[in-house]
Amino acid sequence: MSNEKYQLFLQILKEELIPAMGCTEPAAIAYAGAKAKSYLDATGEEPINALVEASGNIVKNVKSVTVPNTCGLKGIEAALAAGILLGNPNAELQVLSEITESQAPALADFLKNFPIKVIRACSDEVFEIGVTLNSKNHTVYLKMVGDHTNVAIVKLDGNVLFENKDALPQKHSDRSSLSVEEIIAFADTVKIEDVKEVIERQIDCNMAIAEEGLKNKYGANIGKVYLISDPKNVKVKAKAYAAAGSDARMNGCELPVIINSGSGNQGMTASIPVIVFAEHLGSSREDLIRALCLSNLLTIHLKTGIGTLSAYCGVISAGACAACGIVYLRGGKLHAISHTLVNALATSSGIICDGAKASCAAKIALAVESGLLGMDMYYHDCEFYAGEGIVKNSVEKTIASVSRLAYVGMKETDKEIISIMLD
């Protein structure tokens, strides 16, 4: 692997594996509110009302999930109000992390007295959040496009203060050179000190919220349901811990998660099963870190073609990639990892995303199960063949098939899901 590509892969990991508190779409709404408020603060006036223009996928992913540090509030209005009143825009996706227990109850009163209007954005953007804050004499307009913290334009009283004319995330490095073969080469050769901080943070944060989800009651308690069935089975434990992290995260837990491809659920699904298996196998810390580099980069590779938000449930990709990380722990290389990935994608691709909510935990468990099935198929010399459904004659072509299915084929599905949810 060239040094240029090595540095690129390092940068991609650092860009994607970042902390977020709560579901990332409500966090993005709160961030937009806090950021817009910071511009209004410069005028010396307080906001008196707000307008939110959100794309359908934002509405879908904020509608049913609990916003952390808000005493159980849900929805766009709650997320925006929390950001405006108590958010720290410098914390980005941890914008609500500094709200104290004594401050949170004030949000309910603020919502009663602060008019917030929510409408669907008129554009065709999959990810778009526009926030207008009005004070007595001034108006701030802020729009984010394409990414959870990517501010495309800011206006004060109609005058442009900031504009990213491309309206695309500026922080993302080029993903086009990612491939299964190159990702394995990176995992094999990466200097542990180059990735230790970012990967260790993922291990600590994501396992902490998984354990919290198993310890206390959150949502539908999917993790607990799985673990009770067979607590000594490592496969059950891998599914249970990953699901438990989502149980907690979707239902208001304030613990941070290290995300992947803009999603905490994908970050947990790509990492927690690998961590659980590493403990079971007695893997060294170095081997675990290398396996997590692999599973995370594979997840980013798959999600690059699918897009940030779609009708395709992203944890399906992450579950398949987690299984590849486990195969790597067991000594598997390109052949084993490629077959595991294809087997898993052929099994469960097409599960819909109908927004962030308690049932995401169940989908995570199913995604991990599909990944583990794909792994077991490989070790028992079984596979799905090219021409069977969307499976092609190489792992990269199969990944491209899934990307096409999710990005192009499920666009109308996405519209119908949103319509059903808002009906």
N, C-alpha and C positions, 0 to 999 in steps of 0.2 A: 504494500500500500504506500502510495506517495505521501510525502509529508504534507502536501497541500490538502489532500483528501483526508488525511488523519486529523488535521486541524479543523477541517470543515465538520467532520463527524463529532468532534469534541464540542464545537460551537453549537451544533444542533441539539445535543444533549443538554447543554447549559441553557439554551433558549426554551426548550420544551419542559424540562423537569423543574418546574417552579412551584412555590407554595400557593395554595388558595384555601380560603376558609369558606366552607359551604359550597353549594352548587355554583359553577362558574358563570352561568347566565345571570342569576340574580346578583352575583358579585359584580358583573359587568354593568348592570343597571345602576347599582349603588355607586360604582366607580364613576360612571358618567355623571350622576347627580352630584357627587362630591367635587368632581373636576369642574363642572359648570358653576357650582357654588363658589369655588375658589376664584373664578374670573369675576363673578358678581361682587364678591367681597372687596375687590379693588375699587369699586364705585362707592363703597361705604353704605350700601343699601342692602336690606334683607329681602329675600324672595317672598312674594305674596301668593303665587300660584305656579303651576308647572304643566307642561304638555310633554307626553312621551309618545314618540312615533317608533314603533318596533316592528321588525319583520316577523312573519308568521312563526319561524322557528324559535325566535326569542320568546314570543308569547307562549309557545308550546312548552318551552323548558323552564319557564318561570311560574306558570300558572298554578302548579300543584305542589311546589317544593317549599319547605320551611326555610325562611331566611334566618341565619344564625344571629344570636344576640339581639333578638327582637321580641322576646317572650312569646314565641310560637307563631308570629305573623307570617302570612304567605302572600305571594303575588307581586306584580310589578310595582304597585303603589307602595307596598311596604318596603321593598328593596330601594326604591328611589328615595322615599322619605328618610330611611335610615342613612343613606349616603349623604343627603342634603343636611340633615340635622346633626349627625354624629360621625360621619365618615371621614377618613383620612386619605385624601387622594394620592398621597405619596406612597401609600402601602399597596397600591394597585389591587390585585385580587384578594388581598387581605384587608381591604378598605374598612371592613366592619370589625376588625379584630380588637380594636382598642376601646370598644364600647363597654362600659362597666355595668355591673348588675344594677347599680342605682340609677344609671342613665336610661336603660332600656325601656322602663315603663312610660317614659315621656313620649315615646313614639306614637302610642295609641292616641294621646291627646293631640299631638301634632297632626296626625292623619285626619282627625275630625275637623280641624280648623284650617287645613291647608289644601285647597282644591288641586287635585291632580287628574288630568284628563289623559286617557290612554287610547290611542288609535293605531290601526295597522299602517305601516309605512307603505307608501305608494310605489316604491321602486321594486325591482325584481331581485334585489340583493337577498341572499340567504341569511346573512348576518348584518343587521343594521339596527342601530339604536340612535335616535335623535332626541335630545332633551332641550326643551326651551324653558328657561326660568325668567319670570317677569317680576321686577320690583316696581316701585311706584313710578320711577322715571327711566328705567333701563331694562333691556332685554338681552339675555345671553342665549345663544344657540350653539350647541355642541353635538357633533355627529361622530359616531364610531362605526367603522365598516370593516368587515372581514376578519376581525380578531377581537378578543375580549378587552384589550387595552389600547387598540389602535385608533387614535383620534385622527379623523380625516379633516375636520374643519371646526374652527371656533369663530363665532361672530359676536361682537358687542354692538348693539344698536344698528345691526346691519353691516357693520364694518368688519372686514376679515382681520382677525388677530393672528390666526395660524391656519395654514392649509397644507395638506399633503395631497398634491394634485393627482397622484396616482390612486389615491384612496385605497391603497393596499398596505398590509402590515409591513412596516419598514424594518422590523427587528428580525425577520425570518431569513435565514441563510438558504441558499439554493438546495432543494431536496432532490433534484433530478438525478444526482449521481448515486443515490441510495439503491442498493440491490441486496438480495439475500447473500450472495457470495461475498460482496465487499463488507457487509455488516459482520459476517462471521470472521473475516480477516481482521477487522478492527477489534472485535472481542478477543481474538487470539493474541493480539500484539499490543493492545493499549497498555500504557504505563499506569499502574494502579494509582499512583499519586496524582495523575491528571484527572481522574474521575472520582476519586475517593470521596471528596466532600459532597458532590451532588448525589452520588448513589447512596452513601451512608445516610444522608438526610432523607432520602426516599424510604429507605429501610425503617428508620426510626419513626417517621411521621405516619407512614401507612400502616405499619404494624400496631402503632399506638391506637389509631382510630378503629382498627379491626378488633382489638382487645376490648375497647370501650363498647363497641357494638355487641359483643358477646356478653359483656358484664351487665349491661343495663337494657331497658326496654326502649326500642326505637322502631317505629313503623310496624311492619308485619313480622319482624324478628326472623327473617329468612335464614340468617347465619345460625341462630340457635336451633332452628328446626332441623337444619342439615346436621349440625354437630351432635345433637341428641341421638340421631339415628345410628351412628357408628363412630364414636369419638376417637377410637384408636386407629381408624383407617386414614392414611395420609391423604388419599384422594378426597375423601369426605372433608377432612380438615382444610385442605386447600380451597375447596369450594366454600366452605363455611366461613372461613376467615375473610375471604374476598367479599362475600356477600354481606358479612357483618359490618365491614367498613362502609359499605353503601347504605345499609340500614341506618347507621348513625349519621352519615353525611347528609342523606336526603331528608332527614327528620330533625334538623336543627343543631346537631353537635357542633360545638365551637372549635374542635381540634382541627388543625390544618392538614391538608392532604397535598402530596406532591403529584401534580397533574401530568398528563401526557396528551399531547395534541389538543390542548385546551380543555381537557376533561379530567375531573378527579376520579370518576368511575373507571375511565380507561387507565389512569395512572395506577389505581389500586389493582385492577385486573391484570395488568401487565407485570406487576411486581409481587404481590402477596403470595400467589401460588408458588412462585419460584423460591421465595424466602422459606415458605413452609417445607417444600421438598428439600431444600438445601440442609435444613436442620435434620430432617428424616434421614437423608443420605450421608450425613456427617461431612458435608462438603466444606472445604476451607473458605475463609472469608474472601480470599482472592478469587476463587472459582465462582462464588456467589456474585461478586461485583462484576466479573466478566459476563456471567449469564444474564445479569440485569441490564448490562449494556446492550446485549444482544436482543433481549425481549423488548426493551424500550425502543431501540432503533427500528426493529421490525415493525412495531406498532406504528411508529411515525411514518415509515415507508408505506404501509397499507393505507393509513389515514390521509396521506398526501393526495392520493387519487380520488378519495371519497369526498373530501372537503370537511370543513370544520363542523358544520351541522347539516343533517340530511334526514331522510326517512329511514335510513339504515342504522341500526343500533351499533354504535362504534365498539362496544365492549366485546362483540363477536370477534372482531379483529384482534383485540387485546388478549382475549382468552386463548386464541390460536397461537399467538406469539408467546404467551406465558408458557404454553406447552413446549414450544421450541426452546425456551430458556431452560426448561427442565431436561429436555433431551441433551442440551449442551452440558448440563451438570453431569449427565450420565456418560459423557464422552462422545456424543454424537456430533457429526460435522455436516457438511453440505448435503449429502444424500439423505441422511436421517432427518435433518431439519426441514429440508424442502418437502419431503414426503409427509411429514407430520403436518406442516402448514397447509398443504393442498388437501389432505384428508379432512382436516378441521374445517377449512373454508367450504369444502363441498358439502359438509354436513349441516351447517347452520346459517350460512349467508342468507340474508333476506329477512331476518327478524326485524320487526319495525321498531323505530324510536317514536314513542308517543309521549315524549316529554319526560322531564326529570320528576321522579316521584318514588314512592316506596317500592314499587314493583321492579325498579331498576336492579335491586339486589337479587331478585329471582333470575333476571336475565343474565346477570353476572355469573351466577352459579351454573346456568345452562351453557354459557360461553366457555367456562373452564371445563365443564364436562365434555363439550365437543372437542376442545383441545386435547384433553387427556385421552379421549377415544382415538383421535388422530394419531397420537403417540403410540398407544397400544396396538393400533392397526399396523404401524410400521414395524414394531418389534415382533409381531406375529406374521410378518411377511404378507400383509394384506394392504390393498390400496384401491383408490378410485382411479379410473383410467381416463385419458384424454378422449374427449367426445361424449363423455357421460355428463349431461347437463352443461354447466358452465366451466367444467374442468378442461384445461388445455394441456398441451404436451410439454410444458415447462412451468416452473413455479412462478416466474415473472409474468408469463402470459396468463396464468390463472389469477394472479393478483390484479392484472389489468382487466380481466373479466369482471371481477368483483367490483373494481372501481367503476367500470361502465354501468354495471347493474345499479350501484348505489347512487352515482352522480347523475346519470342520464335516465336510466330506466325507472327510478323511483321518484322522479320529480312530481308526477301527477299523484302518486301515492302520498307524498308529503302534503300536498295541497288538501287531499281528502282527509288525511289524519287531522290536520289543523281545523278543517271545517267541522269535523265530528266533535272535536274537543271544545270548540267554541259554540256549538249548536245548543 
